[in-house]
Every structure is written in C-alpha cells, then in structure tokens.
Amino acid sequence: MNEKKIPKNVFILGLVSFFNDMASEMVYPIVPIFLTTILKVSTPVVGLIEGIAEATAAIGKFIFGYLSDKIGSRKLFVISGYSFSTISKILIGLSTTWPLVLLARFVDRLGKGVRTGARDSLLLQNTTKTNKGFIFGYHRAFDSFGAVLGPIIGLILLYFFKENLRFVFYFAAVPGFIGVLLLILYVKEKAKIPFLRKSPGAPVG
C-alpha cells in the first residue's frame, strides 16, 4: 500500500463522518432552544435528556463493539448507526412533547454507539504497520471539519428560520442521508476471517 495514498474506504468514511458531524453540530446547539421555547420544557428536563443520551452512547459503544466483533459485519453496524443518527433529526422535528425529543436523542446516541467500534475496525482494515496514525488522523480531520462547519450553518439557518425551528432539523437530515448513501454505495468490507479455536489436545506449532 502506498503510504501517502488514501484508501478509498478511508476517504469515503472521512466524508461520511464529515457529513454526519456537520448535521449533528448543526442541530445540537438548537435542541435546548427548541425544548425551552417551542415545547416549554424546564432546564432540568433538558439536562435529563442530554444525560440519558450521552449515557446511551457510552454503553452502546461497549455493547455494539463486542457484537460487531462477534458477527463480523462491520459495514452493517456502521450503516445502521449513521442511519439512526440521521433519522433522529427528523424525529426531533416531528416532536410535540419532550419525551419524543428524549426518544430522538436516545436514537441518535444509540447510533453513535452502534457505529463507532465497527467504523474504527473498518478504518483499521485499511492501515499498515506504519500509517495507522496518519489514517486515523486523516479521518478525525474530516470529523472535526464537519463539527466546525455544522454550527456555522446552524446559526445561519437559525437566523433565517427562527420562526420555524423544525425546518432546521429536517434540513440537517439531508447531509446525514448523503453520508449513509455514500456508505452503502462505496465502502467495501474485507471478507470475515473465521476464528479457529484450537481443541484442548491440539498440538501447538
């Protein structure tokens, strides 16, 4: 593998992270505004929603990272995870009560838990002994760029659509769907290598 060449999978996964982070950061600062001004929710409830959401992501990374190892289909977990996060934007836009927003945030963070370990495994499949740092740094750069651009777009949308916050959530789903489509069409997963367990009496070597 040419050390300076970005593998196709890594490039696409970088774009997917860019679009997803742009979408997430586009709406993340607006969720508390939506809850307190549109749904008339108290500040403690806003904190409760975010606390449950982040706990879901933390637990999900452990559980679904293990499951992706067990099942071996990394791409399935990555597609599912990003799809959950994209759908959650629409769910927030449709919400009329705070429990629905809680459900949407739960789905969003569940998506992060589902995809993170499997995505990193896909990235690892496209590294060598000498370029792991470069590959992961490249991917994180795309991720960070999306996280920077997202709030800027969100503020612009908030300025023009401050009377219709729901539109911002619907709009944010668009880059998310683009990312999922890129995943489905262009990311290729290496065939699973079955794990051969040695019998207790099998000779070594």
C-alpha positions in Angstrom: 0.0 0.0 0.0 1.4 3.4 -0.9 1.8 5.2 2.5 0.8 8.6 1.0 -2.2 7.3 -0.8 -5.6 7.5 1.0 -7.5 4.2 0.5 -11.0 4.6 -1.0 -12.7 3.2 2.2 -10.9 5.7 4.4 -11.7 8.6 2.0 -15.4 7.7 2.0 -15.6 7.1 5.7 -14.0 10.5 6.2 -16.7 12.1 4.0 -19.4 10.2 5.9 -18.0 11.5 9.3 -17.8 15.0 7.8 -21.5 15.0 6.7 -22.7 13.3 9.9 -20.8 15.7 12.3 -21.9 18.7 10.2 -25.5 17.5 10.6 -25.2 16.8 14.3 -23.5 20.0 15.2 -25.9 21.9 13.1 -28.8 21.0 15.4 -27.1 20.2 18.8 -27.0 23.9 19.9 -30.6 24.3 18.8 -32.1 21.4 20.7 -32.2 23.3 24.0 -33.7 26.3 22.3 -36.4 24.1 20.7 -37.1 22.4 24.0 -37.4 25.6 26.1 -39.1 27.9 23.6 -41.3 25.6 21.5 -42.1 22.8 23.8 -41.8 24.9 27.0 -39.6 22.5 28.8 -37.8 23.3 32.1 -34.0 23.4 32.2 -33.7 20.3 34.4 -35.6 18.3 31.8 -33.1 19.5 29.1 -30.3 18.3 31.3 -32.0 14.9 31.9 -32.5 14.4 28.2 -28.8 15.0 27.4 -27.6 12.9 30.3 -29.6 9.9 29.2 -28.5 10.5 25.6 -24.7 10.5 26.4 -25.0 7.5 28.7 -26.7 5.6 25.9 -23.7 6.4 23.6 -21.2 5.2 26.2 -22.9 1.9 26.9 -23.7 1.4 23.2 -20.0 1.6 22.2 -19.2 -1.2 24.5 -22.1 -3.5 23.6 -22.1 -3.0 19.9 -18.4 -3.0 19.6 -18.5 -6.5 21.0 -21.3 -7.5 18.7 -19.6 -6.3 15.6 -16.6 -8.4 16.5 -18.9 -11.4 17.2 -20.9 -11.1 14.0 -18.1 -9.8 11.8 -20.2 -7.5 9.6 -18.7 -4.1 10.3 -20.4 -2.3 7.4 -23.9 -3.3 8.6 -23.2 -1.7 12.0 -21.8 1.4 10.5 -24.7 1.9 8.1 -27.2 1.2 10.9 -25.5 3.6 13.3 -25.4 6.5 10.9 -28.9 5.8 9.8 -30.2 6.0 13.4 -28.5 9.4 13.9 -29.9 10.7 10.6 -33.5 9.6 11.4 -33.2 11.2 14.9 -33.0 14.6 13.3 -36.4 14.1 11.6 -37.9 12.7 14.8 -36.9 15.9 16.7 -38.5 18.0 14.0 -41.7 16.0 14.4 -41.7 16.1 18.2 -44.6 17.7 20.0 -43.6 16.7 23.5 -40.3 16.4 25.3 -40.5 12.5 25.7 -40.4 12.4 21.9 -37.3 14.5 21.9 -35.8 12.2 24.5 -36.6 9.2 22.2 -34.9 11.0 19.3 -31.8 11.9 21.3 -31.7 8.3 22.5 -31.9 7.0 18.9 -29.1 9.5 17.9 -26.7 8.4 20.6 -27.6 4.8 20.2 -26.5 5.3 16.6 -23.1 6.6 17.8 -22.7 3.6 20.0 -23.7 1.2 17.2 -21.3 2.6 14.6 -18.1 3.7 16.5 -16.3 0.5 17.1 -17.3 -1.0 13.8 -16.2 2.1 11.9 -12.8 2.1 13.6 -12.4 -1.5 12.7 -13.1 -0.7 9.0 -10.5 2.0 9.2 -8.1 -0.4 10.7 -8.6 -2.8 7.8 -7.1 -0.2 5.6 -3.9 0.6 7.5 -0.4 -0.8 7.5 2.0 -1.0 10.4 3.4 2.4 9.6 0.4 4.5 8.7 -2.2 3.9 11.4 -1.7 7.3 12.9 -1.9 9.0 9.5 -5.1 7.2 8.5 -6.9 7.8 11.8 -5.7 11.4 11.9 -7.0 11.9 8.4 -10.4 10.6 9.4 -10.6 12.7 12.5 -9.7 15.8 10.5 -12.8 15.3 8.3 -14.8 14.7 11.5 -13.5 17.9 13.1 -14.1 20.0 9.9 -17.7 18.9 9.9 -18.0 19.7 13.6 -16.7 23.3 12.9 -18.9 23.9 9.8 -22.1 22.5 11.4 -22.7 25.2 14.0 -22.0 27.9 11.4 -24.6 26.5 9.1 -26.9 26.0 12.0 -26.6 29.7 13.1 -27.3 30.8 9.5 -30.4 28.6 9.3 -31.5 29.8 12.8 -31.2 33.4 11.6 -33.4 32.9 8.6 -35.8 30.3 10.1 -36.1 31.4 13.7 -39.9 31.2 13.4 -39.7 27.6 12.1 -37.0 25.7 14.1 -38.4 22.4 12.9 -37.2 23.1 9.4 -33.6 23.2 10.7 -33.9 19.6 12.0 -35.3 18.5 8.7 -32.6 20.2 6.7 -29.9 18.6 9.0 -31.1 15.2 7.9 -30.0 15.8 4.3 -26.2 15.6 4.8 -26.8 12.6 7.0 -28.7 10.8 4.3 -25.9 11.7 1.8 -23.4 10.1 4.2 -25.5 6.9 4.5 -25.8 6.7 0.7 -22.0 7.0 0.3 -21.6 4.2 2.8 -24.0 1.9 1.0 -22.6 2.5 -2.5 -18.8 2.9 -2.0 -17.5 1.3 1.2 -16.3 -2.3 0.7 -15.7 -4.6 3.7 -13.0 -7.3 3.6 -14.3 -10.8 4.0 -14.5 -12.0 7.5 -11.7 -14.4 8.6 -13.2 -17.1 10.7 -11.7 -17.5 14.2 -10.4 -21.1 14.5 -10.4 -22.2 18.1 -7.9 -24.9 18.9 -9.1 -28.1 20.6 -7.6 -28.7 24.1 -5.4 -31.5 22.9 -4.3 -29.9 19.6 -0.5 -29.7 19.2 1.0 -26.2 19.0 3.2 -25.2 16.1 
